[in-house]
């Protein structure tokens, strides 16, 4: 059975107290979810909760991920968090290139390449988000946009001097995030066949492809049945244990 990743991207939707309360209240349920050897569950709270959640879930197979990282290793960068700190706090995964970070922090592909390098240096598995806007989708430019976002990252990974167990590419059409709308199955299928080919041609580093954008327990099973999709990046539906659980245990 193929390995499946379930990444909970909590964005800025839970405070420190709420994140800790979630981990406390659902420790048993989360542990149960993570016992299936093919499931890798990664919880991504905001920065302050990373270390405490790691400690609380230490005995489980649940991994903790950050939602972003600085492109710099250290220095006078007020407000930023470096990859080494994430590593020391117990993170083994980190999301980069999320469309919300590209938009609100004005992150460029060059920034994301640097972030990827920093994570690789610390042996943190990068979860690299890519996706096209509604306009690009409607004007048939999906592959051009995805290529521009993906190629520099693939090059970074191919030329990295450090090993990572794998990297994850999360395809998240921007127009599907938080909108309740997901692309047609045939469209998703084509995108993932293309992504698989791009990544396979790149390097020997193992990779896994994830879909994100309005995933819920009703559509998860159909999405996961698509060739080359190895997991889901889940925003809104990861915020309650019941909906997250329902996605992972979909029929
Ligand atoms: P959503 O968010 O599941 O709420 O659409 C996904 C994401 O932004 O990663």
Boltz pocket constraint, residues with backbone or C-beta under 6 A from the ligand:
constraints:
  - pocket:
      binder: B
      contacts: [[A, 9], [A, 172], [A, 176], [A, 177], [A, 178], [A, 179], [A, 212], [A, 213], [A, 214], [A, 215], [A, 233], [A, 234], [A, 235], [A, 236], [A, 237]]
      max_distance: 6.0
